[in-house]
Amino acid sequence: MAPFKNRMEKYRTKKKADPQKWAEHFEKDRERNKKKREEDRIHCQTDPNILRMRREKNRLSVKEWRQNKASKKNIATPDQLLGSYKCANTLCKVVNKVQSECEKASAKPVTSYVRRLRYGDVYSESDSETDVLPPDEDSRPESSTASLKIRDFFDDLMASVGMPPLKNIVTQSQTQITVSTQGSGDTNAEKLYSCHQYASKVIQNLNLLRQNTRFCDVAIVAGGNVMKVHRAVLSASSPYFQAMFTAGLLEDQKDTIELHTIAPHILNSIIEFIYSGEIHINQSIVQDLMVAADMLELKEVVVGCTDFLKQELHCSNAIGIYRFADGHNCEELASVAIDFIQSHFPQICNEEEFFELPKDLLTKFLSSEHLRVDTEFQVFQAAMRWIVHDVIQRRRYVFEVLSHVRLPLLSICLLERAINECGDGSLKVALRSVRKDLVTKKGSLVPLFVHPRLCAKKDIFVIGGSKRELVSAWTRSSECTFESVERFDTFRQEWCRASPMGIGRILPGVATLNGRIFVVGGEQESQILANGECFDPREDTWTKVASMVVPRCEFGLCALHGNLYAVGGWVGEDIGGSIEKYDPNIDEWRLEGNLPEPRFSMGVVSYEGLIYIVGGCTHTRRQMQDLHSFNPITGEWSSLTGMMVPRSQMGVAVLDGYLYVVGGTSRHHEVLQCVERYSFEENKWSKVPSMKVARASPAVAAADGLLYVIGGDQTHEINFYRAQITITSVECYDPLANEWHECPPLPESRSEAGAVVV
């Protein structure tokens, strides 16, 4: 299209040369436009969609034009500006005046608008490149002289033909657009849009600005290391910095602020966290990082350090972590650490950190009701080790420290052994005085009436099993399967009844995990079970747990590394060789491995990360005597020294570093009375005095330094046949005295039951 100015010169030349011809030409154009409008009107009447589509097209064109002209806000559209000027005479006036004003203002001609008036063309986006329209008064720059003149001109022009000023037209059009967009729905309805990535994008960009030192308004110095940052970001992240920069402090006016108590690498990690929300924590920096974050009131970093230290808790560092947490008033970490110390006290009292404890903190631990110890003698040993570690400085505290040990619960034999092993004369005198008080029961140095610690108190639970008793020489009572649970208080030496299981079970797997008792599998009415139950001693209630993958009875069950392991046993009509692992967090069993050879009726225990399997029966042999260990982490099996007496249906338990094997049946189907034990440290078996009563399938448990053997069955020959009869006898073995003692019998005879200590 020819430029606007050249075209108008052409019109003027034609008009001067032949005014009549020019008028005829203009009249033809007017008639042609009139005819076109009439045709459009007829088409719209016959087909309303044409009018709707044209209006939609015009609306979209205006919308696109506004988007492309975003830098020129509130600009009038073609229809708004020149919609009323359809007369050819008015066009000539407008063209002449616009051309004159544009030349005066040194602005580009408004070609597209004039062309639309002149020829009735539809506004196109390509035409907008030559458009120069006066902006709205509110958004017009003050320095825009050309736009101001053009705007004033159009306002005067519109006023001369009875139209409102340009800015009023724009406002009216905007109002109409708002009504049209809200007319399709509820005027009060609104929808919240949320972009989850927006905050992350902003913080990333802020970090890039910091790394490029853009817009940084303060420098933080630590140990000579300078980090340029933004006050606003630091204030928004940390109450410490917010107070520093907004409370009228001296630092508010400084461009450089030095933090003397924070190491440079720690401050760098904290600044990185403020700008990214991520931080790397390791053992070498966690304590310094936690102290600095606590000072700067960055709770998120403190929580991260707390979680890290919780996971790092170990017998070798638990006391150090507790003292650190207590010293910095981190109550959550201190609580977790002291729980760990109390739960692992026998192991922790052998660590170097224990010997460095101050006296007040030692007595705090010794007086706790929540120490999980097997016997009070372990607490006595811990106290004596602490004193002997620096005997010259600490022997004066002997009576004060021992006053927190519940001495009446000690065995006199153990106390005499400690006196004989003591190498300091003053300590010997003090211990002899304590022994004399215990023997004479005078109580001048020792309290005479004490109770076991709350968490050291041990109860033995005997679960499930069967009962078979003689009625006469020719008959016996029918077998009875127990769902009941008997509870034995080892301190009071009394039996009581706990809540029963949901169903009765013979030869179930029984183990404790996280203070709860798990009972799975077993046999009921000749049916081998896979389901299980869990007992909470504190609530005295049972709940169901997931069933095993394979139904089992006469198998081994033990707890290790927070999981349960079910090993071998009878599975249907065959001997099982698989191992299953139970995860209590997801309540799920899964197959974990296989035995070297399928086996049942064996003894299974766990000790220091390994699972031990002893004796039992296989397809080829009965009453085995071999011993194997299994590492669940590596899946490796190891063969160890075998028992002295082959046996099956025996009871097993771990006590003071020994694996005890009690009773059972021999290869000649004899019920055994003998006992032997295996030293985990020496890989060696040794004999133990025999029980007072021979028994097979007894329930065995270790508590308070004693080995308890409960119930079982014996063989009786009645009228030329052998019968297995259950018994009520209970006896315990004292390793220090190396002898067996009678205990209160079971309320009912019971065999093939499981026993655990809680």
LOKOL-964985 format. One record per residue (C-alpha): x, y, z; residue in three letters. Coordinates in steps of 0.001 Angstrom, whole numbers, padded with zeros to 6 digits, always signed. Layout:
N
XYZAla
...
end
This chain:
758
+000000+000000+000000Met
+001320+003448-000929Ala
+002210+005749+001936Pro
-000583+007861+003241Phe
+001011+011170+002234Lys
+001610+010179-001418Asn
-001949+008912-001768Arg
-003421+012143-000478Met
-001255+014186-002873Glu
-002630+012044-005683Lys
-006206+012771-004581Tyr
-005531+016533-004451Arg
-003973+016552-007941Thr
-006946+014687-009455Lys
-009418+016988-007748Lys
-007729+020147-009069Lys
-007322+018694-012588Ala
-010897+017445-012987Asp
-013167+018104-009971Pro
-016234+016611-011648Gln
-014499+013340-012518Lys
-013095+013117-008970Trp
-016585+013631-007524Ala
-018026+010918-009781Glu
-015272+008529-008758His
-015934+009231-005096Phe
-019700+008749-005643Glu
-019064+005327-007230Lys
-017018+004303-004220Asp
-019774+005405-001877Arg
-022398+003450-003814Glu
-020192+000365-003881Arg
-019685+000512-000104Asn
-023400+001051+000440Lys
-024209-001959-001714Lys
-021704-004071+000185Lys
-023236-003095+003519Arg
-026705-003961+002235Glu
-025513-007392+001092Glu
-023939-008003+004490Asp
-027172-007009+006205Arg
-029177-009457+004064Ile
-026677-012253+004720His
-026831-011638+008464Cys
-030618-011820+008414Gln
-030656-015092+006513Thr
-027843-016639+008557Asp
-027377-015263+012127Pro
-024152-017264+012499Asn
-022455-014925+010023Ile
-023077-011951+012302Leu
-021971-013923+015381Arg
-018791-015121+013654Met
-017977-011620+012416Arg
-018438-010153+015877Arg
-016248-012910+017338Glu
-013597-012237+014724Lys
-013633-008520+015477Asn
-013448-009265+019232Arg
-010463-011581+018793Leu
-008762-009094+016503Ser
-009085-006399+019112Val
-007807-008795+021816Lys
-004753-009745+019731Glu
-004126-006110+018902Trp
-004133-005224+022593Arg
-001710-008025+023387Gln
+000678-006969+020616Asn
+000435-003362+021793Lys
+001026-004180+025457Ala
+003499-001319+025765Ser
+000740+001145+024808Lys
-001852+000666+027520Lys
-005459+001807+027205Asn
-005216+002462+023455Ile
-008535+002825+021688Ala
-009572+000243+019124Thr
-010469+001228+015558Pro
-014204+000979+016188Asp
-013927+003013+019368Gln
-011932+005748+017753Leu
-013547+006158+014334Leu
-016721+004069+014427Gly
-018993+007093+013944Ser
-017167+008551+010976Tyr
-018675+006877+007909Lys
-019207+009900+005812Cys
-016851+010583+002930Ala
-016876+014331+003519Asn
-015914+013849+007168Thr
-013147+011521+005998Leu
-011541+014227+003907Cys
-011558+016629+006827Lys
-010109+014061+009174Val
-007419+013069+006687Val
-006289+016592+006111Asn
-006210+017551+009774Lys
-004527+014310+010900Val
-001892+014686+008228Gln
-001216+018229+009307Ser
-000993+017398+012998Glu
+001214+014356+012372Cys
+003654+016429+010388Glu
+003782+019039+013120Lys
+004333+016410+015852Ala
+006884+014457+013752Ser
+004821+011312+014295Ala
+003992+008519+011871Lys
+000669+008782+010013Pro
-002245+006685+011260Val
-002511+004887+007934Thr
-004596+001880+008900Ser
-007408+003891+010519Tyr
-007740+006234+007566Val
-007696+003291+005184Arg
-010490+001646+007161Arg
-012632+004794+006978Leu
-011882+005341+003344Arg
-012330+001864+001937Tyr
-014183-000036+004706Gly
-011318-002553+005052Asp
-011075-004886+008061Val
-008325-004001+010518Tyr
-005360-006378+010226Ser
-002431-007030+012531Glu
+000063-006117+009839Ser
-001403-002630+009640Asp
-000747-002038+013308Ser
+002960-001707+012663Glu
+002413+001804+011248Thr
-000201+002878+013825Asp
+000618+005679+016181Val
-002278+006433+018514Leu
-002320+008704+021526Pro
-002150+006681+024764Pro
-004540+007028+027619Asp
-003965+010079+029750Glu
-003175+008043+032868Asp
-000528+005915+031192Ser
+000953+008640+028872Arg
+004556+009602+029625Pro
+004954+013243+030530Glu
+007702+013668+027926Ser
+005552+012454+025013Ser
+004849+015782+023276Thr
+003769+014213+019996Ala
+001268+011901+021647Ser
-000102+014796+023676Leu
-000763+016909+020577Lys
-002416+014067+018704Ile
-004591+013229+021691Arg
-005714+016827+022120Asp
-006489+017026+018434Phe
-008711+013932+018482Phe
-010522+015167+021579Asp
-011303+018496+019879Asp
-012351+016712+016711Leu
-014765+014396+018554Met
-016228+017271+020520Ala
-016984+019107+017256Ser
-019199+016229+016051Val
-020880+015597+019409Gly
-018824+012600+020614Met
-017229+012173+024091Pro
-013456+012503+024481Pro
-011221+009576+023612Leu
-010434+008588+027240Lys
-014166+008257+028022Asn
-014659+005996+025020Ile
-011870+003710+026201Val
-013311+003478+029694Thr
-016747+002668+028331Gln
-015344-000054+026106Ser
-013479-001617+029010Gln
-016679-001701+031023Thr
-018461-003445+028204Gln
-015750-006067+027999Ile
-015994-006761+031715Thr
-019751-007276+031510Val
-019464-009614+028555Ser
-016889-011840+030319Thr
-018942-012094+033502Gln
-022287-012527+031863Gly
-021849-016279+031416Ser
-021607-017161+035125Gly
-021846-016098+038734Asp
-020474-012588+039215Thr
-019186-013520+042697Asn
-017450-016738+041619Ala
-013663-016779+041683Glu
-011018-019481+041279Lys
-007652-019622+043033Leu
-004739-020490+040813Tyr
-001631-021822+042493Ser
+001730-022571+040886Cys
+003745-024944+043032His
+006947-024343+041104Gln
+006773-020567+041445Tyr
+008337-020292+044910Ala
+011118-022677+043903Ser
+011803-020616+040793Lys
+011983-017400+042781Val
+014394-018803+045336Ile
+016598-020218+042571Gln
+016723-016856+040878Asn
+017533-015142+044156Leu
+020393-017571+044650Asn
+021677-016816+041142Leu
+021540-013104+041911Leu
+023548-013720+045079Arg
+026122-015838+043287Gln
+026527-013081+040683Asn
+026549-010406+043453Thr
+023574-008650+041900Arg
+021464-006350+044118Phe
+023426-007501+047209Cys
+023230-004821+049888Asp
+025194-006309+052803Val
+028292-008448+053327Ala
+028506-011086+056065Ile
+032032-011808+057298Val
+033131-014905+059228Ala
+036772-015680+059844Gly
+037883-013451+056985Gly
+035461-015051+054537Asn
+033118-012454+052959Val
+029700-013423+051618Met
+027550-010829+049871Lys
+023845-011317+050446Val
+020481-009551+050441His
+019111-008114+053673Arg
+015547-008870+052660Ala
+016264-012554+052023Val
+018129-013001+055313Leu
+015424-011156+057242Ser
+012688-013288+055693Ala
+014562-016490+056580Ser
+015888-015825+060066Ser
+014356-013962+063027Pro
+017928-013245+064119Tyr
+018716-011302+060942Phe
+015263-009736+060911Gln
+015892-008236+064341Ala
+019375-007155+063260Met
+018139-005266+060185Phe
+014762-003938+061350Thr
+015068-003199+065058Ala
+017147-000074+064683Gly
+020420-001729+065673Leu
+023798-000488+064631Leu
+024155-003272+062068Glu
+021187-001868+060167Asp
+023377+000966+058892Gln
+026469-001113+058152Lys
+027403-002555+054790Asp
+029614-005221+056392Thr
+028654-007354+059399Ile
+031037-009757+061096Glu
+029863-012871+062955Leu
+032624-013867+065338His
+031163-017086+066765Thr
+030485-018947+063497Ile
+033147-020709+061441Ala
+033373-019701+057760Pro
+032415-023116+056351His
+029448-023317+058731Ile
+028187-019864+057745Leu
+028633-020719+054087Asn
+026468-023840+054536Ser
+023805-021810+056331Ile
+023740-019123+053615Ile
+023417-021849+050995Glu
+020463-023273+052913Phe
+018771-019856+053177Ile
+018954-019435+049409Tyr
+018221-023030+048382Ser
+016518-024880+051248Gly
+019181-027612+051030Glu
+022174-028364+053232Ile
+024732-031161+053512His
+025140-032573+057034Ile
+027900-034937+058161Asn
+029493-036021+061415Gln
+032308-033471+061228Ser
+030070-030384+061115Ile
+026738-031435+062614Val
+027346-030092+066122Gln
+028801-026724+065012Asp
+026063-026431+062416Leu
+023358-027102+064973Met
+024781-024504+067391Val
+025011-021857+064661Ala
+021517-022612+063346Ala
+020124-022393+066864Asp
+021774-018994+067339Met
+020397-017726+064020Leu
+016987-019239+064849Glu
+016891-021403+061729Leu
+014605-024081+063105Lys
+014607-026075+059890Glu
+018374-026620+060066Val
+018125-027512+063758Val
+015492-030139+062916Val
+017704-031530+060168Gly
+020680-031803+062520Cys
+018477-033388+065193Thr
+017235-036049+062778Asp
+020803-036729+061661Phe
+022043-037212+065233Leu
+019088-039469+066035Lys
+020132-041784+063237Gln
+023757-041684+064357Glu
+023011-042767+067926Leu
+025273-045620+069002His
+026516-047069+072252Cys
+029850-045319+071700Ser
+028386-041799+071259Asn
+024990-041803+072982Ala
+026254-040122+076179Ile
+028118-037460+074196Gly
+025046-036681+072102Ile
+022906-036473+075226Tyr
+025300-034053+076940Arg
+025493-031932+073794Phe
+021700-031808+073446Ala
+021197-031086+077126Asp
+023787-028320+077060Gly
+022075-026599+074118His
+018530-027097+075400Asn
+017550-029403+072544Cys
+014865-031268+074438Glu
+013773-033570+071613Glu
+017277-034861+070906Leu
+018054-035147+074631Ala
+014930-037217+075193Ser
+015767-039619+072355Val
+019370-039918+073526Ala
+018496-040697+077139Ile
+015968-043304+076010Asp
+018726-044923+073978Phe
+021096-044858+076959Ile
+018542-046446+079253Gln
+017680-049122+076694Ser
+021342-050042+076073His
+022795-049363+079495Phe
+024737-052667+079890Pro
+026642-051960+076654Gln
+027067-048213+077183Ile
+028620-048591+080635Cys
+031632-050218+078943Asn
+032291-047228+076646Glu
+034861-044511+077246Glu
+032213-041779+077379Glu
+030657-043468+080407Phe
+033897-043238+082407Phe
+034107-039482+081711Glu
+030656-038782+083162Leu
+030441-036244+086003Pro
+029180-037663+089272Lys
+025818-035893+089162Asp
+024993-037216+085706Leu
+026120-040718+086698Leu
+023815-040776+089706Thr
+020988-039510+087479Lys
+021407-042538+085237Phe
+021850-045004+088119Leu
+018672-043841+089836Ser
+016500-044148+086710Ser
+013533-046503+086804Glu
+013886-047056+083067His
+017262-048792+082909Leu
+016772-051946+080865Arg
+019047-054412+082648Val
+018843-058131+083186Asp
+019917-057905+086825Thr
+020706-055170+089329Glu
+024248-056519+089405Phe
+024812-054875+085993Gln
+024044-051489+087564Val
+026418-052301+090460Phe
+029169-053216+087982Gln
+028674-049943+086082Ala
+029003-047911+089295Ala
+032160-049769+090343Met
+033774-049355+086901Arg
+033196-045599+087052Trp
+034809-045391+090497Ile
+037785-047608+089628Val
+038475-045599+086451His
+039834-042779+088674Asp
+039875-044476+092044Val
+041951-041846+093851Ile
+039571-039020+093047Gln
+036323-041001+093060Arg
+036545-043480+095937Arg
+035242-040840+098309Arg
+031929-041004+096396Tyr
+031515-044754+096831Val
+028613-044662+099312Phe
+026881-041803+097497Glu
+027082-043613+094163Val
+026073-047028+095582Leu
+023071-045476+097298Ser
+021462-045338+093814His
+022069-049081+093283Val
+019362-051388+094634Arg
+021803-053490+096598Leu
+019293-055858+098313Pro
+018568-057278+094853Leu
+022218-058341+094434Leu
+023398-061878+094915Ser
+025730-062195+097911Ile
+027964-064455+095846Cys
+028383-061750+093197Leu
+029105-059133+095844Leu
+031791-061331+097414Glu
+033344-061832+093974Arg
+033483-058066+093461Ala
+035171-057616+096848Ile
+037819-060208+096013Asn
+038516-058620+092597Glu
+038807-055067+093997Cys
+042406-053821+094133Gly
+041906-050719+096288Asp
+041942-051169+100064Gly
+039521-048337+100794Ser
+036990-049717+098338Leu
+037276-053171+099854Lys
+036468-051812+103296Val
+033445-049956+101933Ala
+032153-053024+100072Leu
+032589-055239+103085Arg
+030496-052803+105090Ser
+027793-053026+102458Val
+027959-056827+102500Arg
+027682-056882+106290Lys
+024544-054728+106159Asp
+022976-057056+103591Leu
+023757-060175+105590Val
+022733-058810+109001Thr
+019822-056834+107504Lys
+020559-053844+109751Lys
+020237-051316+106956Gly
+022567-048634+108329Ser
+024272-048220+104934Leu
+021863-050064+102666Val
+018062-049724+102352Pro
+016478-053068+103109Leu
+013237-052743+101150Phe
+013521-052039+097420Val
+011667-053011+094269His
+013059-053853+090837Pro
+013312-050991+088396Arg
+010250-050463+086281Leu
+011975-051493+083059Cys
+014173-054089+084733Ala
+011190-055939+086120Lys
+010824-059165+084143Lys
+007704-061194+083538Asp
+007744-064532+081737Ile
+004829-065213+079390Phe
+004017-068861+078592Val
+001842-068974+075479Ile
-000196-071722+073837Gly
+000764-075403+073983Gly
-001120-078555+074871Ser
-002192-080583+077878Lys
-002222-084391+078235Arg
-002851-085910+081661Glu
-003531-089400+083045Leu
-006980-090144+084386Val
-006421-093802+085351Ser
-004111-096682+084559Ala
-006205-097599+081495Trp
-007418-094235+080234Thr
-006175-090692+079895Arg
-007929-087430+079304Ser
-008322-086100+075801Ser
-005759-083625+074574Glu
-006363-079952+075191Cys
-004957-077108+073088Thr
-004328-073890+075006Phe
-005216-070420+073837Glu
-004576-069143+077371Ser
-001456-067228+078460Val
+000240-067650+081848Glu
+002297-064780+083267Arg
+005054-065369+085856Phe
+006311-062481+088023Asp
+009982-063292+088592Thr
+010271-060854+091517Phe
+007214-062032+093422Arg
+007484-065610+092136Gln
+003773-065686+091348Glu
+001669-066920+088419Trp
-001277-064998+087005Cys
-003428-065214+083883Arg
-003096-062763+080955Ala
-005572-062201+078113Ser
-005921-065316+075936Pro
-005122-065568+072240Met
-007801-065656+069611Gly
-007192-069340+068877Ile
-005313-072191+070518Gly
-001900-073136+069109Arg
+000480-076075+069608Ile
+004200-075490+068931Leu
+003781-071881+067694Pro
+006595-069463+066982Gly
+006897-066899+069798Val
+009196-063837+069969Ala
+009299-060309+071357Thr
+009830-057213+069230Leu
+009573-053562+070300Asn
+008011-054488+073642Gly
+005291-056621+072043Arg
+004853-060393+071821Ile
+004328-061979+068396Phe
+002793-065450+068087Val
+002554-066987+064605Val
+001929-070376+063064Gly
+001548-073565+065098Gly
-000955-076365+064915Glu
-004638-076570+065781Gln
-006673-079748+065378Glu
-004134-081269+062967Ser
-004145-078117+060825Gln
-000900-076193+060374Ile
-001420-072444+060696Leu
+000084-069427+058934Ala
-001778-066608+060708Asn
-000461-064644+063651Gly
-001325-062430+066601Glu
+000414-059677+068548Cys
+000094-059041+072300Phe
+000689-055681+073980Asp
+001520-056338+077669Pro
+000791-052736+078640Arg
-002706-052836+077197Glu
-003234-056578+077802Asp
-004771-056855+074327Thr
-004251-058997+071215Trp
-004342-057823+067602Thr
-004033-059724+064328Lys
-000939-059543+062138Val
-000246-060648+058582Ala
-000049-064377+057857Ser
+003200-066048+056880Met
+003816-067013+053280Val
+004091-070687+054312Val
+002067-072321+057137Pro
+004463-073726+059767Arg
+004584-075529+063088Cys
+007474-076828+065215Glu
+009690-074135+063681Phe
+011971-071418+065019Gly
+011072-067747+065424Leu
+013458-064994+066537Cys
+013787-061200+066393Ala
+016786-059468+064835Leu
+017433-055927+063571His
+013801-054900+064104Gly
+012404-057836+062089Asn
+011144-061350+062787Leu
+012613-064445+061140Tyr
+010670-067720+060795Ala
+012942-070708+060107Val
+012125-074201+058823Gly
+009487-076353+060589Gly
+006708-078626+059364Trp
+005020-077163+056274Val
+002031-079230+055312Gly
+003137-082835+054842Glu
+006808-082039+054386Asp
+009763-080485+056197Ile
+010340-076840+055408Gly
+013683-075376+054392Gly
+012700-071736+053761Ser
+013231-068621+055859Ile
+010674-065827+056064Glu
+011205-062242+057221Lys
+008513-060087+058809Tyr
+008596-056290+058654Asp
+006395-054840+061439Pro
+006359-051408+059799Asn
+004404-052643+056792Ile
+002960-055802+058424Asp
+004285-058086+055717Glu
+006071-061432+055458Trp
+008378-062315+052567Arg
+010717-065198+051766Leu
+014301-064339+052647Glu
+016411-067471+052022Gly
+016792-071176+052661Asn
+018338-073494+055209Leu
+021311-075653+054211Pro
+018919-078589+054679Glu
+015173-078658+055535Pro
+014742-079054+059294Arg
+012155-079018+062081Phe
+012019-079398+065880Ser
+015309-077501+066281Met
+016341-074647+068525Gly
+016596-071128+067054Val
+018007-067994+068769Val
+019514-064668+067699Ser
+022677-063171+069165Tyr
+024743-060148+068126Glu
+023471-059935+064555Gly
+023408-063661+063755Leu
+020769-066392+063835Ile
+021834-069701+065410Tyr
+020167-073042+064628Ile
+020949-076117+066701Val
+019789-079769+066664Gly
+016435-080853+065235Gly
+015442-083369+062568Cys
+015936-083600+058791Thr
+014783-085968+056052His
+017767-088234+056550Thr
+018540-087963+060256Arg
+016700-087542+063525Arg
+018070-085782+066599Gln
+020838-083722+064987Met
+023727-082294+067005Gln
+025173-079730+064590Asp
+025149-075938+065095Leu
+024924-073356+062298His
+024936-069555+062196Ser
+023239-067416+059560Phe
+023974-063803+058653Asn
+020748-062252+057278Pro
+022639-059323+055768Ile
+025119-061333+053696Thr
+023034-064522+053462Gly
+026047-066624+054520Glu
+025886-069816+056579Trp
+028657-070999+058896Ser
+029121-074394+060569Ser
+030150-074297+064230Leu
+031072-076850+066853Thr
+028271-079362+067372Gly
+026531-080322+070616Met
+027768-083135+072789Met
+024357-084866+072826Val
+022190-085096+069675Pro
+018645-084006+070427Arg
+015373-082528+069207Ser
+012278-081075+070927Gln
+014580-079250+073350Met
+014336-075786+074854Gly
+016902-073050+074070Val
+017724-069605+075461Ala
+020628-067142+075626Val
+022039-066039+078998Leu
+025253-064092+079710Asp
+026931-064925+076400Gly
+025945-068597+076403Tyr
+023454-070599+074366Leu
+021721-073053+076718Tyr
+020168-076267+075357Val
+017782-077937+077799Val
+016171-081415+077752Gly
+014562-082788+074599Gly
+014503-086301+073164Thr
+017463-088453+072138Ser
+017921-090740+069157Arg
+016549-093595+071286His
+013369-091577+071917His
+014335-090998+075532Glu
+013327-087782+077303Val
+016522-086020+078342Leu
+017411-084478+081676Gln
+020841-083216+080698Cys
+021756-079613+079862Val
+024698-078117+077976Glu
+025721-074636+076923Arg
+027688-073079+074070Tyr
+030090-070150+074464Ser
+029654-067713+071577Phe
+033066-066240+072304Glu
+035016-069513+072539Glu
+032966-071629+070072Asn
+032940-074362+072666Lys
+030340-076534+074411Trp
+030382-077389+078109Ser
+028214-079426+080455Lys
+025749-077914+082905Val
+024265-079767+085910Pro
+021216-081772+084886Ser
+017719-080663+085746Met
+015808-082225+088576Lys
+013149-083429+086127Val
+013607-084801+082605Ala
+011402-083065+080052Arg
+010842-082679+076316Ala
+009317-079667+074524Ser
+009692-077366+077563Pro
+009279-073572+077490Ala
+012617-071907+078328Val
+013376-068242+079139Ala
+016232-066260+080722Ala
+015451-063475+083214Ala
+017267-061720+086077Asp
+020399-063761+085465Gly
+018539-067058+085842Leu
+017462-069716+083351Leu
+013818-070787+083740Tyr
+012550-074132+082394Val
+008763-074409+082405Ile
+006541-077441+081866Gly
+007183-079949+079102Gly
+006235-083590+078803Asp
+007576-086952+079995Gln
+007210-090506+078710Thr
+005148-092937+080781His
+004787-096640+080036Glu
+001177-097608+080686Ile
-000003-101127+080030Asn
+002682-101898+077455Phe
+002531-098602+075541Tyr
+004347-095293+075914Arg
+002433-092061+076484Ala
+003617-088438+076528Gln
+002205-086771+079660Ile
+002487-083030+080306Thr
+003894-081717+083595Ile
+003579-078568+085715Thr
+007142-078548+087059Ser
+009145-075295+086865Val
+012794-074948+087864Glu
+015498-072331+087344Cys
+019276-072523+086979Tyr
+021621-070087+088730Asp
+024911-069893+086790Pro
+026723-068328+089759Leu
+025724-071068+092168Ala
+025808-073649+089344Asn
+022690-075358+090614Glu
+018956-075787+089935Trp
+016136-074540+092162His
+012467-075402+092319Glu
+010027-072618+091403Cys
+006246-072318+091791Pro
+004643-074808+089350Pro
+002316-073948+086501Leu
-001394-073643+087320Pro
-001979-076378+084706Glu
+000345-078873+083112Ser
+001539-077637+079736Arg
+003906-078659+076976Ser
+004796-077555+073430Glu
+004328-073905+074459Ala
+006418-070832+073777Gly
+007997-068577+076416Ala
+009272-064994+076219Val
+010414-062366+078716Val
+009023-058840+078771Val
end
